[in-house]
Amino acid sequence: MMRALLAATTAFTLLCVSFASAQNTLPRASDGKPDLTGVWQGGSTQRGSWDEANGGTGVGGTGRNPTAPVVLSSNDRPTGREGAPYQEWAAKKVLESFNRRGIDDPTAQCLPGGLPRSVMLGLFPQQIVQTPTQVIVLYEYMNVFRVIPINAKHPDDLIPAYMGNSVGHWEGDTLVVDVTGFNDKTWLAGTGTFHSDALHIVERYTRIDKDRINYRVTMEDPKVLTKPWTLESSLMLREGTRLEEYICAENNLDPARYEQLLKDGVKITRQ
């Protein structure tokens, strides 16, 4: 029994030392808060540069590392829609949009990805710039941005927006962001997960070490959900990566193709 107790004590001590070491090496800003500044990739747990972490095809993959996991688009990767707490009528609409996702996806019309979809999208980088008074997030995808004032209140004259209105505060080493003021034109996590203009989001960004931010988001929407819906993901640091210009509308051939599909009739299948 004493041996077991000693082993447990030793394991706990090593865990504490490891945690303390990680905290000591955590990049911090001048005000002592964890520094989230950098270029990040959502929806990944792979460490390293962009090329090292991405070996798949498409925008997110370079093909230089064929052993790296393929980074899927938000339409292709699992979104948890089956477990999402949608009201019965809303769940049917989600399924219909899932089956028509090549047509119904708002981003096919070059509209912003919205939240939290833009944060968890792994095909494009996002850049965080942090100061003591605000955090700015730049998304390469659709060239949208967020300005998150710290310890501020939402304005009273909000106009419904694709990315909502964000205000933040620190809870220990976690940046907590409250987002409201949405329109109803985006998907939460791809594959038909729509929402209403009553959407309210709380995000939690916790940088656990040099390379990783743990991301937790809770979504509430009394018009379409039966209870809060929480998703967890991560953002991985991509040193040496820079954001580039992304112009969706310039060569977007999808609208004409979708119009033809609608004209010819689209077969909807149950899944």
LOVOZA-240495 format. One record per residue (C-alpha): residue in three letters; x, y, z. Coordinates in pm, whole numbers, plus 32768, in hexadecimal, padded with zeros to 4 digits. Each point is the difference from the previous one (the first is absolute). Layout:
# residues N
AlaXYZ;...
# end
This chain:
# residues 271
Met800080008000;Met811E80EA8055;Arg809D7FB97EAE;Ala7EBE80547F4D;Leu7FDD814080C7;Leu8169805F7FB6;Ala7FD07FBA7E8C;Ala7EC480D27FF6;Thr80AE811C80BB;Thr81277FF47F11;Ala7F1B80047ECE;Phe7F408127808C;Thr814580BA8047;Leu807E7FC67E9F;Leu7EB380797F76;Cys8017813D80D0;Val8167803C7F90;Ser7F9E7FCA7E94;Phe7EDB80F08023;Ala80D8810480AE;Ser81077FDE7EF1;Ala7EFC80347EF0;Gln7F7D813380B5;Asn815E808E8024;Thr80457FDE7E8B;Leu7EAB80877F99;Pro802F813F7F32;Arg7F76812680C3;Ala7FAF81667FA5;Ser8080813280B8;Asp7ECE7FF980E4;Gly80487E998069;Lys7EE37F657F3B;Pro80477EDD7F14;Asp806380947EB0;Leu7F1E7F767EEF;Thr80B480C67EF1;Gly805E7F317ED1;Val7F807F4F7ECA;Trp7F2E7ECF8054;Gln7F537EDB7F58;Gly7EB27F928089;Gly7F817E9C8013;Ser81567F5F801F;Thr80D77F62810D;Gln813C7FDB7F2B;Arg812E80C8806E;Gly80FB80A07F16;Ser7FFA80EB7ED8;Trp7EDE80087F0B;Asp80B97F1F7F0D;Glu80677F0C8110;Ala7EA27FE2808E;Asn7F3B7FEF7EBD;Gly80377EF47EFF;Gly7EA87FE47F66;Thr7F6E80987EC8;Gly7F4E81477FBF;Val804881538094;Gly80617F798153;Gly80FA7EFE7F87;Thr8145802E7F45;Gly803F7E927FB6;Arg8162801F808B;Asn7FB57F208127;Pro7F337ED97F81;Thr7FF57F65815C;Ala7F4981288098;Pro7E867FE2802A;Val7F27809B7EF6;Val7F6081468073;Leu7E927FEF7FA1;Ser7F18811E7FAF;Ser7EE8805280F3;Asn7F0E7F597F10;Asp80C27EBB7FF8;Arg80707FD28166;Pro7F127F8A8115;Thr7F49812080A5;Gly7F3D7F528110;Arg7EB980597F55;Glu7F707EB08069;Gly80308060816C;Ala7FAB816E7FDD;Pro7ED3805A80DA;Tyr7F2080867EED;Gln7E8A801C802C;Glu7F487EFA7F35;Trp7F9980E87EE6;Ala815D80967FF3;Ala80A87EAA7FF3;Lys7F3A7FB37EC4;Lys807A81437F64;Val81687FA8805F;Leu7FDC7EB07F52;Glu7F6D809F7EC9;Ser811F80F77FEF;Phe80FA7EE98041;Asn7F7C7F417ED6;Arg8009813F7F30;Arg8147807E8093;Gly809980397EA9;Ile7EEB80FD7FC0;Asp7F9180838153;Asp8157804E8095;Pro800A817D8034;Thr817580067FB6;Ala7FB57F807EA1;Gln7F6C815A7FC9;Cys8142809A8085;Leu7F5D8061814A;Pro80D48003813F;Gly80247EB980BB;Gly7F7C808B8148;Leu80457F73815A;Pro80797F13807A;Arg80327F6F7EA5;Ser810D80FA7F9D;Val80CA7FB2813A;Met7FFD7E877FCE;Leu803980057E88;Gly81507F5B7FBF;Leu8034804F7E91;Phe805D816C8037;Pro80DA80AF8106;Gln7F8B810780F5;Gln80D3810780AB;Ile7FD580848162;Val808D81518069;Gln7FE880418176;Thr8024814180C8;Pro7F9D8047816A;Thr7EC080AC7F8C;Gln7F8D7F2F7ED9;Val80347EC17F3C;Ile7FEA800A7E84;Val7FC57EC67F35;Leu803C7FFF7E88;Tyr7F757EDF7F34;Glu80947FB87EAA;Tyr7EBE7F4C7FA3;Met7F1481037F6B;Asn80E98116807D;Val7F2F80468139;Phe8076807C8152;Arg7F9680308169;Val805E811380F3;Ile7FCD7F848165;Pro801881158107;Ile80667F8A815C;Asn7F20804E812A;Ala7F0080B27F27;Lys7E8A7FE27FCF;His7F3C7FBA7EC4;Pro7F8181407F59;Asp7E8C80498014;Asp7FE180477E8A;Leu80747EB37F72;Ile7FB47FB27E95;Pro7FDC7E897FBC;Ala814A7F887F71;Tyr809F7EC57F73;Met81107FF6810A;Gly7F2D809B8115;Asn808580F58101;Ser810F7F8780EE;Val807580758156;Gly81007F4C80D5;His808C7FDC815C;Trp81047F2880A9;Glu7FAE7EED80F7;Gly81587F9E807E;Asp80C27F917ECD;Thr7EC97FD27F29;Leu7F7C81087F12;Val7E837FF5800F;Val7F4A80A17EDC;Asp7E8C804E8004;Val7F6680237EA6;Thr7EA480787FA4;Gly7F5880D27EF1;Phe7FFE7EF67EEF;Asn7F347FEE7EC3;Asp7F767EAB7F99;Lys80CB7FCF7EC1;Thr811A7F1A806F;Trp80337E9A8075;Leu808B7FB08156;Ala80E27EDE7FA3;Gly7FBA7FAA7E97;Thr7F167EFD7F65;Gly7EBC80BA8034;Thr80228065816E;Phe7F3A81417FDD;His7FA080F48114;Ser7F1981288037;Asp8042816C8052;Ala7FD97FA48171;Leu814F7F4C8001;His80DF8045812C;Ile81607F738010;Val81047FEA8115;Glu81607FA17F94;Arg81217F9980E0;Tyr816780147F80;Thr81047F5980E2;Arg81697FF77F8A;Ile808C7EC780A3;Asp815E80127F6E;Lys80CB80AE7EF3;Asp7F587F467EE1;Arg7E977FCE8068;Ile7EC780BC8065;Asn7EDC7F338081;Tyr7EB980867F77;Arg7EAE7FC580A1;Val7EC180A07F81;Thr7E9F7FF4808A;Met7EDE80677F21;Glu7EA4805D8074;Asp7EDC80437F17;Pro7EA47FDD809B;Lys7F5C801B7EAB;Val809E7EC17F74;Leu80B97F488117;Thr7F6E7F4C812D;Lys8131804480DD;Pro8161808E7FE6;Trp80E67F4F7F0A;Thr81737FE88051;Leu811B7FA87F12;Glu81737FDF8048;Ser812180257F11;Ser816280877FF8;Leu80D581017F4B;Met81697FA97FAC;Leu811580FF7FD1;Arg808380157E9C;Glu814380C68011;Gly807A80837EB2;Thr7EA080097F6F;Arg7F6781467F8B;Leu7E9E80567F9C;Glu7FC380397E90;Glu7EED80AC7F3E;Tyr7EC97F2E7FCA;Ile7F05807D7F01;Cys7EE27F0B7FED;Ala7F2580AF7F01;Glu810980307EF3;Asn7FF97E9F7F74;Asn7ED37F6D80AF;Leu7F4B7F287F00;Asp7F1F7F5A8100;Pro7ECA80E37FEB;Ala7FC57FB57E8E;Arg80327E8B803E;Tyr7F0F80088126;Glu7EFB80B87F37;Gln80157EF27EF6;Leu7FE17EEF8108;Leu7ECB80A8808C;Lys7F7080257EA3;Asp803C7E907FB1;Gly7F827F928154;Val80CC7F858125;Lys7FC87EA6808D;Ile7FEB800A817B;Thr805E7EBD80B0;Arg7FCD7FA9816C;Gln81387FA580C6;
# end
